[in-house]
Amino acid sequence: MEETQYVYALSNPSFKDMPKVGWSKKYPTIRALDLFKTGVPTPFKVEFIIFTKDGAKLESQIHTHIKQYRVSDNREFFKIPIDELKNILTNELNLELEYNILDVKSSIFKNKQINELNEMYESLKNTANEFIKKITQERTKFVINKSEDKVYVKVYRYNDEEFKRKYGEQIGINCLTTINPYLDSRCYPEYDIKDCCYFVEQDLKQYEKHICDINENYDIKIELHGGKQIRNNTIEFKKWILHTRKQFNAMLERYEWDFNIMNM
């Protein structure tokens, strides 16, 4: 497949009525950022784009057509008002100019932040949901015992008839039961496990809302609070996710788990 290329016109307030007309394989806003170097006092603005399969050929065609406006033979700047340039390209060369310019710098930064947050969120969600699914299935029973200062948790899953015979009308109710009556009274693993799972689920709901809010309202937040504040908020949000994962992992590590006795 042929790669899309771009012919563009850049303006700069430091060069009044002197647009630069060039071509690039990069998206023109990236090219504009590349050109904003030490010797240029103000940034370039992309005025319009022309999509093409052969940027060099179309650029040469345009440069030839407007050569009388060229400032220097070895530079791509032309002494012509931007509106006049647009009219020439549209009416004389019948070119289609695109004015819907993406702010690539903002877009790249936004995507980077959201992707990082979403990756952390999805990793935590998948790990937590996989575990929670195992312990909250219907007809599931915990057997918790303590031996040599270690708490062992076995997870049984009975078929309907077996569960009904053992637990009567509790079919369909997740049953979290401490079997050992001599379990240290200061340690209540069944509540620890349930509470941790509950709060992880609540955290995940809040994180999902937060990521959706950033994604949908990023430009508004940038305008209201500025990029630095958004970056600081993102750093704090990452810390929340890491804290939730730390709490969840700590709960898992407190016990010895046995999920190999399902479907008893």
N, C-alpha and C positions, 0 to 999 in steps of 0.2 A: 504494500500500500504506500502511496506517495504521502510524504509528511507535509502537513500544512505549514506554510511559511507566511511571513507578515511583512508588508510594506507599511510604513508608519510615518506620521508627521509629529514631531515633537516641538513644543514651544517652550520658551524660557523667558521670564520677565527681565532677565539681564540682557537679552538679545531681542529688542523690540522689533516686531514684524520681520523676524528672521528665523522661520521654522527650519528644522532639520528634517530632510526626507531621506529615509534609508530603508534597509530591509534586514530581517533577522529571522533565525530559526527559533530564537527565544521569544516568549511573549513580550510585546513592546514595553509593558510597564517594568519588566525586569531589565530590559535594555536601558530604559530611562534611569533606573537606579544605578546601573553600571556606569553611565556617563556622568553622574553627579559626583565628581571627584574634587580634589583640592583646588584645581584651577578654575572651577566653576562656582560662582558665589551662591547661586540659587538652583533648586532642583528643576528638572525637566517635567513637563506635563504632556501626556499623550493626547493629541487632539483628535485623531481618528486612526483607524486601522483598515487595511485592505488585505483580505485573505487571498492567498494565491498558492499555487503549486511550484512556482518558479520565481522566488523573490528577486534574484539577481536580474533576471530578464525584465521583469516589470519595473524595477527600480531604474534600470538603464533607459527604458522607454519613457518614463516620467521625467528623468533628468534631461533627456534630449528635448522633450517637449517644452520644458520651462528653463532651458539653458540661459536665456537672456537675463534671468533673475539670479543666476548663480553668483555667490560672493567670491568664491575661489575654486579653481579647477580641482584642487586636492582636498576640498572640504564639501560636505553635503548640505551646506546652509544656503538658503535662498532669500533674497531681499524682496519679500512679498507678504502682504497681509494674509493671515490664515484664511479669512473668508474668501478672498480672491482665489487662493490656491484651491480651496474646496470647489469653487465654481468651475475652475479650469478642468480639474480632474473629473468632475461629475458630467459637465456639459460637453467638453471637447474630447475627452478620452473615454467617456461612458463607463467610468469605473464606479463601483458600488462601495461607498465609504461606511464603515461601521463605527458608530459613536458610543456604543455600550461597552465602555472600557472597564475591565475588571481591575480592582485595586489588589494587585497580586501580592504586594508586601503584607497588607492586612490579611488577605486570604490565606497566605502561607502560614503566618503566625497563628491565625485562628485555627486552622486545620491541625497544626502541630500541637497546640494546647488541648484541643478537644480530643484528638487521637490519643494523646498520652493519658488524659483523664479516663477516657473510655476504655483503654486497654487495662488500666489498673482496676477500674470498676468491674469490667467483664471477668477478669481473672478472679477477683474476690467473689463475685456472684456465682460463677461456675463452681468454684471450690465449695462454697457454703451450701449452695443448692444441692449439689451432689450428696453431701453429707446429710443435710436435713431431710432429703427425700428418703434416705435409707432408714432414718429413725422415726419417720412420721407416717410410714405406710400403715394401712389398716391391718388389724390383727398382729400388731407388733408389740413385743414385750421386752423390756430391759431386765437383765439380771445383773445386779451390781454386787460385788464382793470386794472385801479389802483383805490384803495379805501382805505382810512385811512392808507396810507403809506404802503400798501401791494399790490403787483402786482399779479393779478389772470390770469392764463393761462388756457383756455379751448381748447380742441382739438376736432374738428369736422371732421368726415369722411363721405362724401356724396357718394351716388351711382352715376353712370355715368350720368344719365339723369338729376338728380338734380344739379350735379356739372356743367354740360354743360349749363343748364338753367341760373345758377347764374354767372358763370365765363367764359362762351363762350369757346374759343379755348384753355383755360388753362388746359384742361383735361390732366392728366398725369404729371403736373408740381406741385411740392410741393409749396404750397402757404402760406407764412408766412406774415400775415397782422395785423397791429395794427388798431383796430376799433375805439378806443377812441382818438379823435383828441386833447383832453386836457391832454393827458399823459405827465408827467413831461419831458421836453425836454432834461434834463440831463440824463434820463434813457431810454435806447433803448433795452428793453429785447429781441426783436426779433433777434437783432444782437448778443447780449450777448449769447443767446442760440445757435445760429448757429455757432458762433466762437468757443465756448467751445466744442461743438460736433465735429467740424472739428479738433481741436487740440488734443482732446482725441483720435480720430481715427488715427491721424498721430503718436501720442505717442505709441499707441498699435502696429502699424506696426514696429516701431523701436524696441520695446521691444521683439516682436516675432523674429525679425532677431537676436537680441542680444542673446536670449536664445538658438536659433538654433546654433549660432556660438560657444557658450560655450559648448554645447552638442557635437558638431562635432569635435571641436579642443581643448578639455580640456587638453589632455595629452601634446600637443604642447605648450599650454599656461603655464602649470605647469613647463615644461622644460625651457621655455624662461624667465618666470617672477617669478617663485617660488610660493609655496602655500600661503604664507602670502599676496603677492600682489593680488592673485586671490580672497582671502577672503575679502580684503579691497575693491576690485572692486565690489564684490557681495554685500557688505554692501551699497556702493554708489548706486548701481542699485536698491536695495530695496527702498532706499530713493526716487529715481525718480518715481517709481511706486506709492509710498505712496503720493508723491506730486501731481501726476496726479489725483489720487483718491480724494485727498483733494479739488483740484480745481473743479472737477466734482461735488462732493457732495455740495460744497458751491454754485454752480450755481443752483442745484436742490432746495436747501433750501431757495434761494432768492425769490422763487415764490410759489404760491398756485396752484397745478396742478389738473386738472379735466379731466380724461380720460374716464369718464363714459358716455359720450354722443357721442360715436363713432357710425358709421352707421346711421347717421341722414337721 
